[in-house]
Amino acid sequence: MGRWAIAIHGGAGVDPNLPEQRQEEAKRVLARCLQLGVDLLRAGSSALDVVEAVVRELETDPCFNSGRGSALTRAGTVEMEASIMDGRGRRCGAVSGVSTVRNPVSLARRVMEKSPHSYLAFAGAEDFARDQGLEVVDNSYFITDENVGMLKLAKEANTILFDYRVPLSGADTCALAAAASDNANGMVMNGLPISIYAPETVGCAVVDSNGFTAAATSTGGLMNKMTGRIGDSPLIGAGTYACGLCAVSCTGEGEAIIRSTLARDVAAVMEYKGLPLQEAVDFCVKERLDEGFAGLIAVSGTGEVAYGFNCTGMFRGCATEDGFMEVGIWE
Amino acid sequence: MGWAIALHGGAGDIPRSLPPERREPRMATLRRSLDLAVAALQAGRTALDVVELVVRELENCPHFNAGKGSVLTSDGTVEMEASIMDGNTMRCGAVSGLSTVVNAISLARLVMEKTPHIYLGFHGAEAFARDQGVETRDPGHFITDENIERLRLAKQANRVQIDYTQPMKAQPPTDDNSRIGTVGCVAIDSSGNLATATSTGGLVNKMAGRIGDTPIIGAGTYASPLCAVSATGKGESIIRHTVGRDVAALMEHRGLPLKEAAARVVAGVPRGDVGLVAVSAAGEVTMVYNTSGMFRACATEDGYSEVGIWPEADSDANANGGN
């Protein structure tokens, strides 16, 4: 009999200047979602059910960039994506370009379980959601006033933002552009200073007491992204991966995560180099990410939890069967 | 160490009884594409240019399932996808859901080079194609009579399957291209640059919106400073086994040579599901599959070349000096 473990995240690359109130709010949401997962695991739910339930909860809360509260495309619309993977049999499902499905992670699970395919996108994914009778809402449900404001700022600065939670007055947009070109001063991600870069993709990795693993990731993608842009979150092996050894969910600069097939590589390093979970995570964060910034959470099939990131902070939480529980942002 | 090139036109259950009128045009295209690649490599073109050039040629051939000749969705439309990756820089680009772009692989390269993103899909990818001014055609351009018939047969088989509670017995392969015919190319140039490219129409009677392994970096396509890989076969299997990345991961993390890494990955995927071509930084080439055959060709600078469909004994191989 194994021991259960759960890890969740709400994005990596958190701005150190993020207002205290917002940090507290994010931690409250993380703690609530983590507790939901813990309760389900104690009640004997499967890893797959737990990652779906926890990610649904994170999607539904507008605090993070997934489901309600998703970042907006250039066109001011929401295009969400998500994936889920069952370590048992490495079954997987993914969706991109979802604009009306209330919980994209549940659509990803339906793709895995009810379609002959692994990945559906855009109109085809929307049609499938309707066939499956999933809850759909108007696109405006996902759009928050805060994100409308951020899109405006992103357009003025003519940059792509993951998200933008740091208050800036109108006059500060010039400062923003100046800061973006000032690479010498502080960390830069996608050409943007870290202080205006706060990706808030959500994800969850679980091992249940039967030793089965699962992972799920969900996102609205980049603020001011081109319509049609697909990031790492729906890509099996990049943003999400689960197998017998471990389950992993990544967040951060999507393009760097795709190039490094980050989630799969944690498992590959365990499998092919024989490293334990935390060492595998550390190795991948250090060696596999190029100049890109990202973070990840992971659980092993034997009930360990681990996380790693190479940026200023990551919204995260984890809990294990022996009573350990933690919610944090910084190192 | 010199240049090396390998390309494929899909792996699957290819019956030995494949009639000459189906075999020969494909063999001819494989030979022509190989010649094109060899000439380009000899002329000093980069690996990235060469894989794009070869895949364009294969896309333009209506006998393969990519570009013109792509198989149809259950709606009777084409939705093409492709990806490209450069080994040394690990830059990459991918597209899905294209219905009017003549050469999907070239749009994937433009996504890599002209956008801050890696992967664009569906209407956003089509809009980008128009911004970039790439050649587009009416969707009807891509649809061949042969593929209309394939869709009809696939739908008929589906209906039969729904009508009977007993699962249908495996049908004898009556069609050689119903789920295969994805095209791909890997190359290393004489400066040591590695690149890979893969392009497909997907599978017959797929749901609209279905994305397969081809555009997914790490699944159907992957390149690193160690090797370049292009895979083909059952997409869902290739995705869950992250086939492309796993060849590179075994070399990187386990220290296996290319051939062993590729053989091990292919052996780990259910029989009948996968084939791949790969080249390494050391200039090795491998073409492996666990299907009955794979349309394939390769050549190396030292004079070796091979064009084949089924296992080695039947392939048309030429070692240095001929034998």
Interface residues (C-beta under 8 A of the other chain):
Chain A: M85 R90 R91 C92 A94 S96 G97 S115 P116 H117 S118 Y119 L120 A121 F122 A123 G124 A125 E126 D127 F128 I160 N190 K225 M226 T227 G228 R229 I230 G231 L235 I236 G237 A238 Y241 G254 E255 I258 R259 S260 T261 R264 D265 A268 V269 Y272 K273 D290
Chain B: M90 R91 C92 A94 S96 G97 T115 P116 H117 I118 Y119 L120 G121 F122 H123 G124 A125 E126 A127 F128 K206 M207 A208 G209 R210 I211 G212 I216 I217 G218 A219 Y222 G235 E236 I239 R240 H241 T242 R245 D246 A249 L250 H253 R254
